[in-house]
Amino acid sequence: MLRSGRVLLASGVLMGAATLFAACSSGGSSIAVPSDPVLAQGQQIYTQNCASCHGQKGGGGIGTKLAGLVEKKYPNIADQEAVIANGRSSMPKFGSRLSAAEINAVARYERESLGVE
């Protein structure tokens, strides 16, 4: 009986440590997945293809800041989608890697979720 209590306690401590480690290794704050399925798809595409340059939350880095600025820079979403598809300057083209629906999803995610509190 005493041994099973120790095993249970050790398991709880290990699970807590693993959870804490996972939170720390992801920067300490996770980004909530949007409830809209198109925005959730856009978030996944953004994370896989854009975040390394534009930042996980769109704050910039190697690439320009997107959070809170995309709609101002591209009032027409089609113009933003064209930049994603065709690239610009040092930004690569994604038109051959992503479908039109995927490009629309990531453009919507950048417009509707990044920089929105």
BATORTOR-306247 format. One record per residue: y, x, z of N, C-alpha, C in turn; residue in three letters. Coordinates in steps of 0.1 Angstrom, whole numbers, padded with zeros to 4 digits, always signed. Each point is the difference from the previous one (the first is absolute). Example, Ala and Ser with C-alpha at 12.3 -4.5 7.8 and 13.67 -1.06 7.14 Angstrom:
-0057+0132+0078+0012-0009+0000+0012+0009+0000ALA
+0011-0004-0007+0011+0009+0000+0011-0008+0008SER
This chain:
-0012+0008+0000+0012-0008+0000+0012+0009+0000MET
+0001+0010+0008+0011+0009+0001+0002+0008-0013LEU
-0011+0004-0006+0001+0007-0013+0005-0009-0011ARG
-0004-0012-0001+0006-0009-0010+0015-0002+0002SER
+0004-0001+0012+0015-0001+0003+0007+0012-0005GLY
-0005+0012+0002+0006+0012-0005+0000+0001-0015ARG
-0010-0005-0007-0001+0000-0014+0010-0010-0006VAL
+0001-0011+0007+0010-0010-0005+0015+0005+0002LEU
+0002+0007+0011+0013+0006+0003+0003+0011-0010LEU
-0009+0008-0003+0002+0011-0010+0002-0006-0014ALA
-0007-0010-0003+0002-0007-0013+0014-0005-0001SER
+0005-0007+0010+0013-0005+0000+0011+0011-0001GLY
-0002+0011+0007+0009+0011-0001+0000+0006-0014VAL
-0012+0002-0006-0001+0005-0013+0007-0009-0010LEU
-0002-0013+0001+0006-0010-0010+0015+0000+0002MET
+0005+0001+0012+0014+0001+0002+0006+0012-0006GLY
-0007+0012+0002+0005+0012-0005+0000+0000-0015ALA
-0010-0006-0006-0001-0001-0015+0011-0009-0005ALA
+0003-0011+0007+0011-0009-0004+0014+0008+0001THR
+0002+0007+0010+0012+0007+0002+0001+0011-0010LEU
-0010+0007-0003+0000+0011-0011+0003-0006-0013PHE
-0006-0012-0003+0003-0006-0013+0014-0004-0001ALA
+0006-0005+0010+0014-0004+0000+0009+0012-0002ALA
-0003+0011+0007+0008+0012-0001-0001+0006-0014CYS
-0012+0000-0006-0002+0006-0013+0007-0007-0011SER
+0003-0013+0002+0007-0008-0010+0015+0000+0002SER
+0005+0009+0008+0014+0000+0002+0005-0009+0011GLY
-0010-0006+0007+0003-0008+0012+0004-0014-0003GLY
+0004-0003-0012+0003-0014-0002-0006-0004-0013SER
-0007-0011+0000-0006-0005-0012+0009-0011-0006SER
-0002-0001-0013+0008-0010-0007-0008-0013-0002ILE
+0005-0011+0004-0008-0012+0000-0002-0004-0015ALA
-0012-0005-0002-0004-0005-0014+0007-0014-0002VAL
+0007-0001-0011+0007-0013-0003-0011-0011-0001PRO
+0004-0012+0003-0009-0012-0001-0001-0005-0015SER
+0010+0003-0008+0000-0004-0014-0010+0010-0007ASP
-0010-0005-0007-0010+0009-0006+0006+0009-0010PRO
+0010-0004-0008+0006+0009-0010+0007+0011+0007VAL
+0007-0003+0011+0007+0011+0008-0010+0009+0006LEU
-0011-0005+0005-0010+0008+0006-0006+0010-0010ALA
-0002-0006-0013-0005+0009-0010+0011+0011-0004GLN
+0012-0005+0000+0011+0010-0003+0001+0010+0011GLY
-0002-0003+0012+0000+0010+0011-0011+0010-0002GLN
-0012-0005-0003-0011+0009-0002+0003+0010-0012GLN
+0005-0005-0011+0004+0008-0011+0011+0010+0003ILE
+0010-0005+0007+0011+0009+0005-0005+0011+0009TYR
-0009-0003+0009-0005+0010+0009-0008+0010-0008THR
-0008-0004-0009-0008+0009-0008+0007+0009-0010GLN
+0011-0006-0006+0007+0007-0011+0014+0004+0002ASN
+0007-0006+0010+0015+0002+0001+0004+0006+0013CYS
-0007-0003+0011+0004+0004+0013+0001+0015+0002ALA
-0008+0008-0007+0001+0015+0002+0013+0005-0005SER
+0007-0006-0009+0013+0004-0004+0012-0008+0006CYS
-0002-0013+0000+0011-0009+0005-0001-0003+0015HIS
-0010+0005+0007-0002-0003+0014-0007-0013+0003GLY
-0008+0000+0010-0009-0011+0004+0009-0013+0001GLN
+0012+0001+0005+0008-0012+0002+0012+0000-0010LYS
-0001+0009-0010+0010+0000-0011+0012+0007+0004GLY
+0000+0009+0010+0012+0007+0004+0003+0012-0008GLY
-0008+0003-0010+0003+0012-0009-0007+0012+0005GLY
+0002+0011-0007-0007+0013+0002+0002+0008-0012GLY
-0011+0003-0007+0000+0006-0013+0007-0010-0010ILE
-0004-0012+0001+0006-0011-0008+0011-0006+0007GLY
+0008-0009-0007+0011-0006+0005-0003-0011+0010THR
+0009-0003+0009-0001-0011+0009-0001-0013-0007LYS
-0009-0008+0004-0002-0013-0006+0004-0012+0009LEU
-0003+0002+0013+0002-0010+0010+0014-0006+0000ALA
+0001-0013-0002+0012-0006+0000+0009+0002-0011GLY
-0004+0008-0010+0009+0004-0011-0005-0005-0014LEU
-0013-0003-0001-0006-0003-0013+0007-0012-0007VAL
+0002-0011+0007+0005-0012-0006+0015+0002-0004GLU
+0007+0009+0007+0014+0003-0004+0000+0008-0012LYS
-0009+0010-0001+0000+0009-0012-0006-0008-0012LYS
-0010-0008+0002-0006-0007-0011+0000-0015+0003TYR
+0012-0007-0002+0000-0015+0003-0010-0007-0008PRO
-0004+0005-0012-0010-0007-0008-0013+0008+0002ASN
-0010-0007+0005-0013+0007+0004-0006+0006-0012ILE
+0002-0005-0012-0005+0006-0013+0004+0014-0002ALA
+0013+0003+0004+0005+0014-0001-0007+0009+0010ASP
-0003-0004+0011-0008+0008+0010-0014+0002-0005GLN
-0006-0011-0005-0014+0001-0005+0000+0010-0012GLU
+0010+0001-0008+0000+0010-0011+0001+0014+0005ALA
+0007+0002+0011+0000+0014+0006-0013+0003+0006VAL
-0007-0009+0006-0013+0003+0006-0010+0003-0012ILE
+0001-0008-0010-0010+0001-0012+0003+0013-0008ALA
+0013+0003-0002+0003+0011-0009+0004+0013+0006ASN
+0002-0001+0014+0005+0012+0007+0015+0003-0003GLY
+0004+0010+0007+0014+0004-0002+0002+0013+0007ARG
+0006+0009-0007+0003+0014+0006-0014+0006+0005SER
-0001+0003+0012-0012+0006+0005-0011-0011+0005SER
+0004-0012-0001-0009-0011+0004-0010-0002-0012MET
-0013+0000+0003-0010-0001-0010-0001-0015-0006PRO
-0006-0001-0011-0002-0013-0006-0012-0007+0006LYS
+0001-0012+0004-0012-0007+0005-0005-0011-0009PHE
+0006-0002-0012-0004-0010-0009-0014+0001-0005GLY
-0005+0012-0001-0014+0002-0005-0010-0001+0012SER
+0005+0001+0012-0009-0001+0011-0001-0013+0007ARG
+0011-0008-0001+0001-0013+0007+0002-0011-0011LEU
-0005-0011+0003+0002-0012-0009+0014-0006+0003SER
+0004-0009-0009+0013-0006+0001+0001-0008+0014ALA
-0011-0006+0003-0001-0008+0013+0002+0010+0012ALA
-0007+0011-0001+0001+0010+0011+0014+0006+0001GLU
+0007+0003-0011+0013+0005+0000+0010-0011+0006ILE
-0002-0012-0004+0008-0011+0006-0003-0001+0015ASN
-0012+0002+0005-0003-0001+0014+0007+0011+0008ALA
+0000+0012-0006+0006+0011+0008+0015-0001-0001VAL
+0006-0005-0011+0014-0003-0001+0004-0010+0010ALA
-0007-0011+0001+0003-0010+0010-0001+0005+0014ARG
-0010+0008+0003-0002+0006+0013+0012+0008+0004TYR
+0005+0009-0010+0011+0008+0003+0013-0008+0002GLU
+0001-0011-0007+0012-0008+0001+0000-0009+0013ARG
-0012-0006+0003-0001-0010+0010-0004+0005+0014GLU
-0006+0012+0000-0005+0005+0013+0006+0013+0005SER
+0003+0009-0009+0006+0013+0005+0014-0002+0004LEU
+0003+0005+0012+0014-0001+0005+0004-0014+0006GLY
-0010-0009+0000+0002-0013+0005-0006+0000+0014VAL
+0009-0003+0010-0005+0000+0014-0004-0014+0004GLU
